[in-house]
Amino acid sequence: MANKHFNKGIAWGKLEGLRRTTSDSVDKKPYLKIYLHCHNALHGNVKVYGRIWGADRIAEAEKLLMDEDKQLKKGMGLRLEGFFNQYDKKVEDEITRLSNFTFFQIAPYDGTEYRAVFILTGVIEIILRDLEEGSIRLSLDRQGNQPEEFLLYTDDQKELKGLEAGQTVQIKGMMAEQGEEDYFGASSGIFRAYAKEIKILEEVEVF
């Protein structure tokens, strides 16, 4: 059976904030922006946000995440599942690749292990290497959707050995804080998408 272009994103975290807003498109579609704290001892003080679309899903989420007085249940543990997204934004006069999620499933989470992860299957466009780390530009083309492009980092360029542009790969990864805390507990505050497992696939079926 052929492998497919695939995109899945999951976040386990504590509820930090919630905001109802509308898209920039002409039709001004409403959506819910949800902020999560996904701190992980191994990967840092990660914070992520995602969007929930659709009137029914928005109503369901607000009912779960607010009390009877319409106050946010801040700190509530959650598991959210959907798609992983990336976009470009100007940060301090430089274009930076940032990540977020589109969620369509939401549920309470009672665990204490938090993280924001993704599984992507697509075609490698470019492999970039430097002295310390490497990165992959991955193209994901699912029928009926706009082509998606991702910039994924690795901790060590050696992890890219054997990879070439044009190969179809499955990548499992997670959001992690760039750089470690210094002596005073300060860090860069930048969160990157890191590829942790990379598997070369033989065939691809677009669906």
LOTI-596644 format. One line per 3 residues: their letters; for each residue x, y, z of N, C-alpha, C. Coordinates in Angstrom, 3 decimals, decimal comma, m for minus. Layout:
N
a) X:Y:Z:X:Y:Z:X:Y:Z | ...;
***
This chain:
207
man) 0,853:m1,206:0,000:0,000:0,000:0,000:0,875:1,238:0,000 | 0,563:2,219:m0,836:1,366:3,431:m0,936:1,182:4,308:0,295 | 2,194:5,103:0,597:2,116:6,058:1,684:1,474:7,353:1,193;
khf) 0,871:8,085:2,089:0,106:9,271:1,717:0,740:10,541:2,280 | 0,471:11,654:1,603:0,758:12,950:2,215:m0,134:13,061:3,450 | 0,425:13,533:4,539:m0,286:13,417:5,817:0,135:14,552:6,740;
nkg) m0,809:15,043:7,524:m0,528:16,124:8,469:m1,375:15,906:9,716 | m0,710:15,760:10,841:m1,396:15,603:12,124:m0,636:16,374:13,195 | m1,360:17,130:13,995:m0,745:17,860:15,099:m1,520:17,641:16,381;
iaw) m0,810:17,429:17,484:m1,453:17,209:18,785:m0,726:18,038:19,841 | m1,480:18,625:20,742:m0,886:19,384:21,848:m1,536:18,971:23,158 | m0,698:18,660:24,131:m1,129:18,444:25,511:m0,601:19,634:26,303;
gkl) m1,485:20,383:26,927:m1,004:21,575:27,622:m2,007:22,132:28,599 | m1,605:23,216:29,253:m2,475:23,931:30,184:m3,057:25,160:29,478 | m4,327:25,380:29,695:m5,014:26,504:29,075:m4,462:27,828:29,601;
egl) m4,019:28,696:28,668:m3,461:29,997:29,027:m4,387:31,147:28,658 | m5,099:30,995:27,552:m5,955:32,085:27,106:m6,887:31,644:26,000 | m7,878:32,506:25,723:m8,897:32,188:24,732:m9,401:33,507:24,154;
rrt) m9,540:33,544:22,825:m10,041:34,775:22,215:m10,831:34,444:20,963 | m12,050:34,972:20,878:m12,867:34,797:19,680:m12,578:35,953:18,723 | m12,325:35,634:17,468:m12,009:36,661:16,482:m12,495:36,206:15,106;
tsd) m12,122:36,937:14,067:m12,543:36,590:12,710:m11,340:36,578:11,777 | m11,485:35,885:10,677:m10,407:35,775:9,703:m10,241:37,085:8,937 | m9,111:37,201:8,235:m8,848:38,397:7,438:m9,501:38,317:6,065;
svd) m10,127:37,192:5,751:m10,746:37,008:4,445:m11,988:37,889:4,304 | m12,491:37,988:3,081:m13,645:38,833:2,797:m14,871:38,408:3,604 | m15,054:37,094:3,785:m16,246:36,612:4,489:m16,139:36,708:6,007;
kkp) m14,941:37,074:6,527:m14,752:37,281:7,970:m15,264:36,103:8,798 | m14,768:34,915:8,509:m15,209:33,727:9,223:m14,759:33,777:10,683 | m15,663:33,454:11,637:m15,287:33,469:13,055:m14,433:32,252:13,422;
ylk) m13,514:32,444:14,330:m12,756:31,321:14,871:m12,333:31,643:16,302 | m11,929:30,614:17,009:m11,495:30,734:18,392:m9,996:30,512:18,437 | m9,279:31,444:19,010:m7,833:31,298:19,165:m7,561:30,833:20,599;
iyl) m6,884:29,701:20,729:m6,624:29,111:22,038:m5,126:29,067:22,293 | m4,725:29,525:23,478:m3,315:29,587:23,855:m3,024:28,508:24,900 | m1,937:27,763:24,682:m1,582:26,654:25,564:m0,149:26,778:26,062;
hch) 0,054:26,368:27,309:1,395:26,261:27,886:1,740:24,778:27,897 | 2,729:24,395:27,074:3,089:22,983:26,909:4,496:22,725:27,445 | 4,778:23,203:28,637:6,105:23,056:29,215:6,524:21,600:29,269;
nal) 7,766:21,359:28,869:8,323:20,014:28,874:9,751:20,116:29,389 | 10,085:19,301:30,376:11,406:19,392:31,003:12,535:19,219:30,004 | 12,300:18,436:28,952:13,331:18,170:27,960:13,395:19,242:26,884;
hgn) 12,234:19,835:26,542:12,190:20,731:25,392:11,803:22,166:25,719 | 11,758:22,507:26,993:11,636:23,907:27,367:10,234:24,395:27,672 | 10,169:25,697:27,889:8,953:26,366:28,327:8,089:26,740:27,113;
vkv) 7,658:25,740:26,382:6,986:25,952:25,099:5,556:26,468:25,287 | 5,231:27,489:24,506:3,865:27,996:24,450:3,427:27,996:22,996 | 2,217:27,531:22,744:1,709:27,442:21,376:0,284:27,978:21,333;
ygr) m0,178:28,243:20,120:m1,589:28,589:19,973:m2,159:27,874:18,757 | m3,469:27,717:18,786:m4,151:27,070:17,685:m5,503:27,707:17,449 | m6,089:27,387:16,315:m7,384:27,941:15,949:m8,434:26,834:15,884;
iwg) m9,632:27,170:16,334:m10,786:26,279:16,244:m11,826:26,970:15,382 | m12,211:26,328:14,270:m13,150:26,905:13,312:m14,510:26,204:13,413 | m15,535:26,900:12,982:m16,872:26,318:12,915:m17,694:26,645:14,143;
adr) m18,910:27,084:13,932:m19,761:27,527:15,031:m19,972:26,444:16,080 | m20,218:25,209:15,659:m20,473:24,128:16,611:m19,227:23,837:17,447 | m18,068:23,778:16,811:m16,833:23,495:17,549:m16,472:24,634:18,491;
iae) m16,699:25,870:18,044:m16,438:27,027:18,907:m17,315:26,976:20,145 | m18,605:26,713:19,953:m19,544:26,647:21,080:m19,161:25,522:22,035 | m18,771:24,375:21,485:m18,370:23,233:22,304:m17,127:23,568:23,131;
aek) m16,161:24,228:22,497:m14,924:24,579:23,192:m15,183:25,596:24,300 | m15,966:26,619:24,018:m16,250:27,644:25,024:m17,003:27,050:26,214 | m17,885:26,120:25,954:m18,618:25,461:27,043:m17,671:24,676:27,937;
llm) m16,680:24,033:27,329:m15,724:23,244:28,088:m14,735:24,114:28,848 | m14,334:25,232:28,255:m13,219:26,022:28,774:m13,623:27,192:29,661 | m14,933:27,423:29,813:m15,413:28,513:30,660:m16,385:27,979:31,700;
ded) m16,406:28,626:32,864:m17,327:28,198:33,911:m18,690:28,863:33,719 | m19,583:28,677:34,683:m20,941:29,207:34,561:m20,978:30,726:34,511 | m19,948:31,374:35,054:m19,868:32,836:35,045:m19,081:33,363:33,848;
kql) m18,839:32,487:32,864:m18,109:32,846:31,647:m16,659:33,235:31,922 | m16,120:32,707:33,010:m14,719:32,940:33,343:m13,871:31,779:32,811 | m12,708:32,123:32,295:m11,822:31,123:31,716:m11,278:30,180:32,787;
kkg) m11,285:28,881:32,491:m10,712:27,889:33,406:m9,199:27,809:33,178 | m8,519:28,883:33,491:m7,085:28,974:33,224:m6,317:27,905:33,996 | m5,393:27,263:33,318:m4,618:26,193:33,936:m5,210:24,821:33,739;
mgl) m6,377:24,739:33,117:m7,020:23,450:32,863:m6,173:22,626:31,893 | m5,983:21,335:32,178:m5,238:20,455:31,292:m6,079:20,042:30,094 | m5,472:20,106:28,889:m6,205:19,816:27,669:m5,388:18,959:26,705;
rle) m6,097:18,187:25,914:m5,506:17,493:24,763:m6,266:17,934:23,530 | m5,545:18,525:22,571:m6,164:19,012:21,348:m5,501:18,366:20,141 | m6,310:18,011:19,154:m5,789:17,325:17,968:m6,308:17,993:16,705;
gff) m5,458:18,038:15,691:m5,858:18,620:14,415:m4,706:18,589:13,435 | m4,411:19,763:12,843:m3,333:19,887:11,874:m2,248:20,819:12,395 | m1,041:20,618:11,894:0,094:21,479:12,205:0,248:22,484:11,066;
nqy) 0,476:23,748:11,391:0,586:24,814:10,389:1,853:25,639:10,614 | 2,320:26,279:9,569:3,402:27,253:9,678:3,095:28,470:8,808 | 3,682:29,613:9,186:3,482:30,854:8,438:4,677:31,768:8,676;
dkk) 4,872:32,729:7,792:5,967:33,689:7,907:5,471:34,973:8,556 | 6,295:35,523:9,450:5,945:36,774:10,120:7,213:37,589:10,337 | 7,078:38,898:10,228:8,215:39,782:10,441:8,435:39,974:11,939;
ved) 9,593:39,554:12,424:9,942:39,681:13,841:11,284:40,393:13,935 | 11,280:41,573:14,545:12,502:42,377:14,692:13,210:42,558:13,351 | 12,440:43,008:12,358:12,935:43,331:11,008:13,423:42,126:10,222;
eit) 13,122:40,930:10,683:13,478:39,724:9,944:12,242:38,841:9,765 | 12,171:38,171:8,607:11,072:37,243:8,366:11,376:35,926:9,080 | 10,489:35,538:9,984:10,669:34,327:10,791:9,545:33,335:10,495;
rls) 9,918:32,067:10,453:8,930:31,011:10,226:8,361:30,590:11,572 | 7,062:30,795:11,776:6,404:30,464:13,029:5,420:29,318:12,828 | 5,025:28,708:13,923:4,157:27,526:13,871:2,911:27,716:14,724;
nft) 1,820:27,110:14,288:0,616:27,033:15,109:m0,162:25,784:14,712 | m1,381:25,667:15,210:m2,187:24,476:14,962:m3,601:24,867:14,541 | m4,257:23,979:13,834:m5,699:24,051:13,609:m6,299:22,846:14,320;
ffq) m7,100:23,087:15,342:m7,639:22,007:16,158:m9,092:21,705:15,794 | m9,451:20,430:15,786:m10,849:20,056:15,591:m11,332:19,060:16,636 | m10,445:18,609:17,532:m10,848:17,763:18,653:m10,257:18,341:19,932;
iap) m11,067:18,407:20,969:m10,611:18,967:22,235:m11,199:18,153:23,381 | m10,364:17,873:24,388:m10,820:17,076:25,525:m9,989:17,425:26,758 | m10,548:17,250:27,956:m9,768:17,457:29,184:m8,620:16,457:29,256;
ydg) m7,552:16,853:29,923:m6,373:15,992:30,074:m5,914:16,063:31,518 | m5,819:14,900:32,168:m5,468:14,852:33,588:m3,991:14,535:33,828 | m3,240:14,299:32,763:m1,833:13,944:32,915:m0,955:15,134:33,277;
tey) 0,318:14,863:33,453:1,278:15,912:33,817:2,408:16,041:32,799 | 2,338:15,278:31,715:3,353:15,337:30,663:2,789:16,170:29,515 | 3,385:17,344:29,285:2,875:18,253:28,270:3,847:18,337:27,096;
rav) 3,290:18,522:25,898:4,116:18,649:24,702:3,235:19,068:23,526 | 3,872:19,573:22,482:3,191:19,926:21,236:3,939:19,220:20,116 | 3,269:18,305:19,412:3,955:17,421:18,470:3,250:17,421:17,115;
fil) 3,932:16,826:16,138:3,345:16,721:14,809:3,883:15,478:14,104 | 3,092:14,988:13,133:3,511:13,917:12,221:3,198:14,403:10,812 | 4,219:14,473:9,971:4,058:14,977:8,613:4,627:13,971:7,620;
tgv) 3,931:13,764:6,528:4,464:12,986:5,413:4,414:13,867:4,176 | 5,553:14,031:3,523:5,619:14,882:2,341:6,941:14,721:1,632 | 7,206:15,620:0,708:8,399:15,552:m0,131:9,409:16,606:0,299;
iei) 10,654:16,188:0,456:11,721:17,121:0,804:11,977:18,069:m0,365 | 11,935:19,368:m0,107:12,256:20,349:m1,135:13,737:20,721:m1,099 | 14,197:21,094:0,077:15,579:21,560:0,244:16,109:21,040:1,573;
ilr) 17,376:20,695:1,612:18,063:20,364:2,857:19,154:21,415:3,074 | 19,154:22,050:4,226:20,143:23,069:4,560:21,004:22,570:5,706 | 22,289:22,761:5,592:23,213:22,298:6,634:24,140:23,432:7,043;
dle) 24,424:23,501:8,345:25,480:24,393:8,822:26,329:23,621:9,828 | 27,193:24,290:10,539:28,141:23,598:11,398:27,488:22,924:12,594 | 26,383:23,464:13,072:25,790:22,955:14,303:24,495:22,175:14,074;
egs) 23,629:22,689:13,225:22,345:22,034:13,030:21,962:22,074:11,563 | 20,942:21,352:11,216:20,454:21,357:9,846:18,972:21,611:9,822 | 18,428:21,835:8,636:16,992:22,033:8,522:16,495:21,448:7,209;
irl) 15,206:21,169:7,175:14,551:20,571:6,018:13,364:21,451:5,634 | 13,245:21,730:4,351:12,015:22,347:3,842:11,189:21,231:3,220 | 10,016:21,030:3,790:9,162:19,916:3,398:7,905:20,448:2,716;
sld) 7,555:19,857:1,579:6,331:20,218:0,865:5,299:19,129:1,065 | 4,075:19,534:1,382:3,010:18,575:1,633:1,824:18,957:0,764 | 1,420:18,053:m0,109:0,381:18,332:m1,100:m0,760:17,345:m0,939;
rqg) m1,830:17,783:m0,288:m2,995:16,921:m0,096:m4,113:17,370:m1,021 | m4,731:16,440:m1,727:m5,774:16,770:m2,692:m6,889:17,557:m2,017 | m7,292:18,642:m2,673:m8,369:19,468:m2,137:m7,894:20,544:m1,180;
nqp) m6,578:20,602:m0,924:m6,022:21,610:m0,027:m4,903:22,367:m0,727 | m4,625:23,564:m0,235:m3,484:24,312:m0,736:m2,204:23,584:m0,334 | m1,186:23,550:m1,218:0,094:22,939:m0,836:0,654:23,608:0,413;
eef) 1,229:22,811:1,295:1,791:23,316:2,551:3,304:23,170:2,530 | 3,998:24,134:3,091:5,449:24,074:3,194:5,851:24,251:4,652 | 6,837:23,454:5,080:7,278:23,474:6,467:8,794:23,623:6,538;
lly) 9,249:24,362:7,539:10,669:24,468:7,845:10,888:23,754:9,174 | 11,619:22,637:9,124:11,828:21,797:10,301:13,319:21,721:10,607 | 13,668:21,869:11,868:15,064:21,877:12,286:15,472:20,528:12,874;
tdd) 16,778:20,289:12,892:17,333:19,129:13,578:18,382:19,617:14,560 | 18,631:18,823:15,602:19,617:19,211:16,609:21,041:19,087:16,088 | 21,230:18,242:15,088:22,564:17,953:14,573:22,434:17,651:13,086;
qke) 23,265:18,273:12,269:23,178:18,052:10,833:23,434:16,594:10,437 | 24,072:15,823:11,311:24,310:14,411:11,021:23,000:13,641:10,890 | 21,937:14,159:11,500:20,632:13,506:11,415:20,063:13,560:9,999;
lkg) 20,644:14,390:9,144:20,178:14,533:7,769:20,928:13,630:6,797 | 21,839:12,827:7,314:22,635:11,946:6,466:21,722:10,986:5,698 | 21,962:10,883:4,396:21,181:9,984:3,559:19,923:10,603:2,988;
lea) 19,589:11,822:3,384:18,388:12,488:2,882:18,728:13,337:1,660 | 17,805:13,377:0,712:18,005:14,150:m0,503:16,697:14,834:m0,892 | 16,824:15,951:m1,593:15,647:16,619:m2,132:14,925:15,670:m3,079;
gqt) 13,604:15,676:m3,012:12,798:14,809:m3,856:12,339:13,540:m3,169 | 12,967:13,188:m2,053:12,539:12,002:m1,317:11,240:12,273:m0,565 | 10,416:11,238:m0,460:9,228:11,317:0,382:9,578:10,769:1,758;
vqi) 9,247:11,520:2,791:9,613:11,132:4,148:8,441:11,297:5,102 | 8,481:10,514:6,162:7,590:10,732:7,306:8,439:11,328:8,416 | 7,985:12,461:8,945:8,739:13,142:10,006:7,853:13,279:11,244;
kgm) 8,360:12,785:12,360:7,711:12,986:13,653:8,557:13,992:14,432 | 7,904:15,001:14,977:8,681:16,026:15,666:7,867:16,755:16,711 | 8,467:17,794:17,283:7,802:18,545:18,332:8,309:19,966:18,391;
mae) 7,509:20,805:18,994:7,918:22,177:19,241:8,865:22,192:20,435 | 9,955:22,928:20,301:10,944:23,008:21,377:11,498:24,424:21,439 | 11,952:24,786:22,611:12,535:26,102:22,805:13,942:26,110:22,224;
qge) 14,227:27,111:21,407:15,550:27,209:20,806:16,551:27,653:21,876 | 17,599:26,851:22,073:18,613:27,210:23,059:18,203:26,816:24,460 | 19,156:26,641:25,330:18,893:26,253:26,710:18,848:27,483:27,616;
edy) 18,254:27,305:28,778:18,237:28,389:29,759:19,658:28,713:30,200 | 19,905:29,992:30,445:21,211:30,347:30,979:21,187:30,250:32,503 | 22,265:30,687:33,146:22,399:30,579:34,598:21,256:31,274:35,329;
fga) 20,715:32,342:34,722:19,683:33,143:35,378:18,263:32,727:34,972 | 18,167:31,654:34,173:16,850:31,169:33,776:16,286:31,830:32,541 | 17,079:32,699:31,895:16,623:33,359:30,678:16,869:32,452:29,475;
ssg) 16,053:32,628:28,436:16,226:31,860:27,207:15,824:32,733:26,034 | 15,969:32,193:24,840:15,695:32,975:23,637:14,213:33,310:23,484 | 13,345:32,468:24,004:11,923:32,694:23,857:11,398:32,354:22,477;
ifr) 12,263:31,779:21,617:11,854:31,397:20,275:11,563:29,899:20,258 | 10,440:29,525:19,682:10,064:28,122:19,614:10,155:27,641:18,175 | 10,861:26,550:17,974:11,048:25,996:16,648:10,430:24,607:16,551;
aya) 10,151:24,210:15,308:9,658:22,861:15,047:10,851:21,961:14,744 | 11,091:20,978:15,616:12,240:20,090:15,469:11,799:18,703:15,016 | 12,482:18,187:13,984:12,259:16,814:13,528:13,025:15,880:14,442;
kei) 12,330:14,909:15,032:12,959:13,974:15,958:13,121:12,578:15,362 | 12,210:12,188:14,479:12,310:10,900:13,790:12,031:11,136:12,315 | 12,931:10,674:11,458:12,779:10,853:10,011:12,872:9,483:9,337;
kil) 11,836:9,137:8,585:11,794:7,841:7,902:11,589:8,078:6,406 | 12,472:7,529:5,583:12,347:7,638:4,136:11,306:6,646:3,642 | 10,386:7,116:2,825:9,328:6,270:2,275:9,562:6,042:0,783;
eev) 9,020:4,963:0,284:9,285:4,589:m1,097:8,301:5,162:m2,097 | 7,006:5,209:m1,696:5,977:5,664:m2,611:5,104:6,695:m1,931 | 4,386:7,434:m2,720:3,474:8,428:m2,165:2,179:8,467:m2,976;
evf) 1,094:8,524:m2,267:m0,235:8,635:m2,901:m0,871:9,917:m2,396 | m1,216:10,803:m3,285:m1,863:12,048:m2,896:m3,365:11,810:m2,773 | m3,947:12,262:m1,677:m5,394:12,070:m1,513:m6,044:13,372:m1,082;
***
